[in-house]
Amino acid sequence: MNSLSVPAANVIPNPTPTVPEQAGGLLTILDWASGIGLVLGVLGVIIVGIKLVISLQRGEGGQTLATLGWVLMGCIIITGSAGIVRAFV
């Protein structure tokens, strides 16, 4: 058997991840996008809360609860996507 085709069992690579200096601007953009998205998400929850109070006063609150679910799903996607992208950068 050729000794080049089988790696040595005692050699385990241990890479240290480093962010290249060219990615600094990209990370800044990601920070800003994540922050703006979260601020808009909180604003969306507040707006849906106001609509929910008004709808419950009228007796029609079911649709507004569905809207709250969509807003919360958007917040989860925004925060999750920033973490996934940062793992690869």
Kinemage of the C-alpha trace (Angstrom):
@kinemage 1
@onewidth
@group {chain A} dominant
@subgroup {mainchain}
@vectorlist {calphas} color= white
{ca met a 1} P 0.000 0.000 0.000
{ca asn a 2} L 1.204 3.453 -0.798
{ca ser a 3} L 2.126 5.440 2.321
{ca leu a 4} L 0.919 8.713 0.758
{ca ser a 5} L -2.677 7.565 0.373
{ca val a 6} L -3.232 6.806 4.067
{ca pro a 7} L -2.868 9.755 6.469
{ca ala a 8} L -1.181 9.153 9.770
{ca ala a 9} L -3.680 8.430 12.541
{ca asn a 10} L -1.889 10.584 15.092
{ca val a 11} L -1.990 13.753 12.958
{ca ile a 12} L -5.284 15.542 13.575
{ca pro a 13} L -5.542 18.987 12.004
{ca asn a 14} L -6.539 21.767 14.366
{ca pro a 15} L -7.251 24.867 12.286
{ca thr a 16} L -7.738 28.176 14.038
{ca pro a 17} L -10.415 30.245 12.318
{ca thr a 18} L -9.497 33.855 11.717
{ca val a 19} L -11.485 36.584 10.049
{ca pro a 20} L -9.602 38.130 7.142
{ca glu a 21} L -8.990 41.848 7.421
{ca gln a 22} L -10.958 42.402 4.188
{ca ala a 23} L -14.129 41.110 5.913
{ca gly a 24} L -14.230 43.968 8.427
{ca gly a 25} L -16.622 46.010 6.314
{ca leu a 26} L -18.869 43.017 5.740
{ca leu a 27} L -19.078 42.342 9.463
{ca thr a 28} L -19.971 45.989 10.064
{ca ile a 29} L -22.776 45.750 7.513
{ca leu a 30} L -24.011 42.537 9.145
{ca asp a 31} L -24.015 44.214 12.562
{ca trp a 32} L -25.990 47.168 11.246
{ca ala a 33} L -28.458 44.979 9.334
{ca ser a 34} L -29.004 42.762 12.352
{ca gly a 35} L -29.501 45.737 14.667
{ca ile a 36} L -31.894 47.498 12.300
{ca gly a 37} L -33.823 44.279 11.766
{ca leu a 38} L -34.210 43.735 15.486
{ca val a 39} L -35.320 47.323 16.078
{ca leu a 40} L -37.911 46.965 13.318
{ca gly a 41} L -38.985 43.648 14.819
{ca val a 42} L -39.591 45.243 18.215
{ca leu a 43} L -41.475 48.065 16.512
{ca gly a 44} L -43.564 45.483 14.658
{ca val a 45} L -44.451 43.692 17.898
{ca ile a 46} L -45.494 47.015 19.434
{ca ile a 47} L -47.679 47.877 16.424
{ca val a 48} L -49.281 44.427 16.452
{ca gly a 49} L -49.914 44.816 20.193
{ca ile a 50} L -51.714 48.110 19.597
{ca lys a 51} L -53.754 46.542 16.786
{ca leu a 52} L -54.565 43.597 19.063
{ca val a 53} L -55.945 45.867 21.783
{ca ile a 54} L -58.093 47.726 19.247
{ca ser a 55} L -59.297 44.476 17.646
{ca leu a 56} L -60.177 42.901 20.987
{ca gln a 57} L -62.239 45.968 21.846
{ca arg a 58} L -64.184 45.389 18.628
{ca gly a 59} L -64.434 41.625 19.201
{ca glu a 60} L -62.262 40.526 16.267
{ca gly a 61} L -58.840 39.561 17.666
{ca gly a 62} L -58.105 36.298 15.810
{ca gln a 63} L -56.485 37.793 12.719
{ca thr a 64} L -54.231 40.041 14.754
{ca leu a 65} L -52.835 37.068 16.681
{ca ala a 66} L -51.835 35.501 13.360
{ca thr a 67} L -50.050 38.749 12.464
{ca leu a 68} L -48.128 38.571 15.738
{ca gly a 69} L -46.950 35.091 14.777
{ca trp a 70} L -45.653 36.362 11.435
{ca val a 71} L -43.804 39.251 13.073
{ca leu a 72} L -42.176 36.938 15.615
{ca met a 73} L -41.213 34.500 12.833
{ca gly a 74} L -39.529 37.385 10.998
{ca cys a 75} L -37.566 38.285 14.134
{ca ile a 76} L -36.395 34.682 14.491
{ca ile a 77} L -35.285 34.569 10.857
{ca ile a 78} L -33.399 37.871 11.154
{ca thr a 79} L -31.482 36.853 14.265
{ca gly a 80} L -30.811 33.345 13.004
{ca ser a 81} L -29.560 34.410 9.594
{ca ala a 82} L -27.028 36.813 11.062
{ca gly a 83} L -25.599 34.037 13.223
{ca ile a 84} L -25.409 31.590 10.320
{ca val a 85} L -23.643 34.084 8.063
{ca arg a 86} L -21.182 35.026 10.826
{ca ala a 87} L -20.298 31.339 11.240
{ca phe a 88} L -19.178 31.204 7.612
{ca val a 89} L -17.375 34.570 7.470
